[in-house]
Amino acid sequence: MHDFVYTAQPSRVVFGAGSLQHLAREIDALGARRALVLCTPGQTAMAERVAAMLGERAAGLYAKALMHVPIETAREARSEAARLGADCAIAIGGGSTTGLGKAIALESGLPILAIPTTYAGSEMTSIYGLTEAGVKKTGRDVRVQPRTVLYDPELTLTVPLTLTVTSGLNAIAHAAEGLYAADGNPITALMAEEGIRAIATALPRLVRDPRSIDARSDALYGAWLCGSVLGAVAMGLHHKLCHTLGGTFDLPHAEVHAVVLPHALAYNAAQAPDAMRAVARALGAGHAPSALFDLAQRLGAPVALKDIGMPAEGLDRATELAVQNQYPNPRPLERVAIRALLQRAYDGTRPDQ
């Protein structure tokens, strides 16, 4: 057993079908009185349902959350929270909405109650991201960690199957990179392998029966574990590439993760054999990178950057951005190799065995 440091994240988790009914109780536990409900424009109906449950304790509804949290949206939401006198924020939806809540909390310290409807995992981390002038920058700050997370698999029923699949693959990425993180530890390794296993077995069941609450519960459980890994250790090349591609070229977040993950793992495979074995075990396969590619293809997820809006002429710029700053990764950042990685991801080429 090697030496390690593990810091538990200070979140309260309420998990189970129908757990939205405990919302008022959880607001009370936060000591809050006026909640600003946040969502994307496409999830207004669900956010209105939450606001109706709160009655007079709903300070208002802000339905302008966007991917990658543009700095302009963050500033407007902060002003709205202050204007309405909100003393907490309820973020219902996926990573975009949770990210907006974090942007508010970063300056105001407002407590966040997150209600995830996808498998993004952001709700279990102190990581925030803001996009300004086409560049997405991320950081960590304990103020943005949601105080309470309410996981209700029934709320994921309205999420389109395509997003369900890509969001699940996004969650697997958190755990896969956590397995070779420089600051990893035995606790996060256990969570990572179990999280990958839970999601990888739940997603095919959801493709067969999108209404299965059991499968959605398993996927949400896996996403919680994978998000906990994301919150506990540093991410490497895969996440850096996805933030670059998403923020600079405005590509859909979950789809980028689904496409890039097999190639990022293939890049690191020789330098992280234990991590590859753990991922392969969780997938019931022999070769982790190709197994993830095959899983994505079998589930109907995109496997090529060219199919989700990435311009071919942007690959060189993405490479330059990816190697600007060194960060912990099993394999050093090599410009030529990363450019080749991006080309394979752009073309949708299956990683070699």
N, C-alpha and C positions, 0 to 999 in steps of 0.2 A: 504494500500500500504506500503510495507516494504522499508527500505532504500536500495539504490543500487548505484553501479558505473557502467557506461557504456562508453567504449572507442570505438569510431568508427575507423574502419580500413582504412588506407590511400590509398585505391586502386581506380583506375579508371576502370569502367566496361563498355564495349561496347558489347551490346547483340542484337542478331537477325540473322535470316537466311541470309547468304551471307555477313556477317560482316567481313570476312577475307579480303574483298576488301579494307578495311580501314587500312591495316597493315602499309603501308608506312606513312600514316598520323600519326599513333600512334608512330611509330619510331621517326618521327620528333618531336612529342610532348615530347618525352623523352630527346630530345637533343642529340640523338645518331647518329653515322655515320657508325659504323662497327658492325654488329650483328653476333654472333655465334649461329647457329641454332642447337638445341639439340633434340634428339629423341632416341627411342629404336631401336635395329636392325630391328625389324619388321615394323617400321613406316618410313623407309627411303624414300619411294616414296612421302609421304605427306610432309616430311621435305624438300625434293628436290624441291617440288612445291613452298614451302614458300621461299626457297633460290632463286629460279628463279624469283619470284615476286620482290625480293629485288635487283636483279642484282648485280652491283658492291658494293652495301652496305652490301652484305653477306660476312662476313669475312671467313666463312667456315662452315662445317657441322660435328658435332660430334654425331655419331649414336651408342653410346655404353652405353646408360642409362640402368640400371638394377634395379630389385626390391630391396628395402631396402637400396639402395645406399651404396655399399661396399666402404670402405675408400680408397681402391686402385683406384677405378674408379673415385672417387671424386678428388683425387690428380692429376690423369692424365688429367682430364677435366680442372682443374684449370691451369695446365701447358699449355695446348693447347690454352686456351683463352688468356693467356699472350703472347704466341708465336705469335699468329695471330693478336695481337693488338686489340682485340674486346673491344668495350666500352658498349655493352649490350648483353644479352643472350635472345634468343627466345626459350621457352620450349614448344614444341608441342607434345601432347600426354596425358598420364595419370599421376598418382601420381609419378611413377618412374622417368619420365622425369622432372617434376616440382621439384622433390626432388633433382635431379642432379643440376638443375639450382640454387637451394637454397644453395647447397654445394659449388658451385663456388662463389656465392654472400657472403657467410659467411666470407670468408677471403678477397675477393677483393672488396666487396661493389658494384659490377657490377649490374646495374638495370636489372630486369627480366620482360619480357613481356610473359605472359603465354597464351597459346591457348589450353584449355582443350578439349580432345576428349572423355573423360570418365566423370564419376560423382564423382571423388575422393574427390574434395573439397580442396585439398592442396593449390590450387592457391589463396585461400582467407585467408590464415593464415601466421603467422610468425613462424610456427612450422617447424623444420627441423629434420631429422633423419639420422644417419650414423651407419653402421654396421661394427664392427671391432672384429676380433677373435670370430665370431659367436654370438656376443652380440650387439643388436641394442639399441642405446642410442638416446634420443630425447631431444630437447631443444627449446627455443623460442628466437628469435633475430630479431629486427625490420629490420635489413639489408637484411634479406632473403624474406621479404614480396614482392611478385610481384607488381611492380608499376602499371602495366596495365594488365587487363584480358579481352581477346577477346573471347566471347562466340558465336560460330557459330554452331547451331544444324546440319547444313548440313555436318560438318566435323565428326559427330558421326555416319554417315551412314555406314562407313566401319568397325566399331567396331563389332566384333562377338556378336551375341545375348546373348550368355552365359556370356560374360564379361559385356555387357550392364546391364544385370539383377543383377549380383553380385556387380557391381560398384554402382548401384542404392541402393542396400541394405546397402552397405558400407556408402553411404551418409546418409541414414536414421539413421545409428548408431551415426553419429556426432550429429544430432539433438536430438535423444533420450537421450543421455548422457548429452547434454546441458540442458535438462529440469530439471535434478536434480543436476546440478553443484553447488558447494558451493558458487561460485561467479556469479551465474546466475542472470538475471534481467528480467523485463517485456518485454524489447525489444527483447532479444534473445529468450524468450519463444514464442513470436509471430512468429518470423522467424522459430523457430523449428517446431512448430505445422503445419504451412503452408507449410514448406519444406517437411515434412513427407507426408502430404496430397497430395501435387503435385506429388511426386515421386510414392507413392503407387497407385495413380490412373493412372499414365502414363505408368508404367511398364506392366500391363496386356494388355494395348492397343498396346504396342510395340511388345509383344509376338504374338498378333494377326496380326499386320501389321508392320514389322520392318522398312518399308520405310516411315512411317508416320512422316512428319516433325512437325506437330502439337504436337504429342505425345513426340517427341524428344525435342521440345522446352519446353514443360511443365516439362519434366524430368531434363533438363539442368537448368531451372529456379529453380526447387526444390533443385538441387545440389548446386547452388549458395547460396541459403538461408541456407542450411545445412552446407556448408563450412564456411559461415560467422559466424555461431554459433560456429563451431570448432575453429575459429580464435579468438573469443571473450571471451571464458570461458575455464576453465580447464576441462579436461576429467577425467573419473574415471576408475573403474575396467575393463570395456569392452575394452577400448583402450590399457590399460596397458597389458592385457592378449594377445591381438592381436599383439602388438609389440613384446612381448616375444615369442609367437609362430612363428610369421613370421621370425623374425631375427635369432632366435636360430635354428629353424628346416627348414628354407628356404621354408616356405609354401606360396602359392599365397595370396597376400595381401587382395584383395577384397573378395575372397572365405572364408578366415578366419573370416572376419567381418560378412559375411552372416551366417556362422555356429554359431559363438559364441554369437551374439547379443541376441537371445531369452533367452539364459541361463543366461547371465549377467543381463538382466532385471529382470528375475525371482529371481535371488539372491538378488537384491536390492528392489524388489517390495514392501515389507511390510514397508520399511523405506522411500519410495518415492511415496506415494499414489497419490499426485497431478500430478506428472510426468506420472505415469501409466495411469491416466485418460486422460491426454492430448494426449498421444500416441494412446490410444484406440479410442478417438474421431477422430483423424486424419485418423485412419485406418477403421473407421466405424465398430468397433468391441467392444466386452465387456471385453476382457482380453488381454492386450497388448503382453505379452511374447508368448502365444500360437498363437495369431493372426499373429505375425511376423514369427513364425515357419511355420504356414500354408501358408502364402504368399510366403515364399521362396520355399516351396515344390510345390505349385501350379505353380510357375514360372519356375520350373525346376532347381532351384539352389541347390547346395549341402547343406545337413543338418547334415552331420557327418564329424568330423575331420579325421576319418579313411579313408574316401573317397577322401581326398585331400592331402594325403601323410604324415599325422602325425603318427609317430611310437608309439605304445602303451607303450613301455618302456620309452618314453619321458615324460609321464604325470607327474611323480613324480618330475622330474627336472623342468618342467614348473611351477609346484606348488611352488617349492622352490624359483624360480626366481620371481614369482608373489608377494610373501609376504616378499621379502627382504627389501623393502622400503615402509613405510606407506605413503599414499597420500589421499587427500580428496575423500571420497566415502560415500554414504548414510549409508551403512552397513560396520562396521569394517572388515578388511581382516582377515578371519578365515581360517586357513590352511586346516582343515578337510572339511569345506564346499566348499572351492575353488577346492580342489581335487575332490569332488563329482561333482561339476559343470563341470569340465573338462572331467570327465568320461561320463557324460550325453552328452556333446558336441561331444565327441569321438564316442559314440555309435549312436548318432542321435536320442535321446529320446525326444519326445515332452514335453515341460514344462507343468506341471499340472496346472489346473485352480485354 
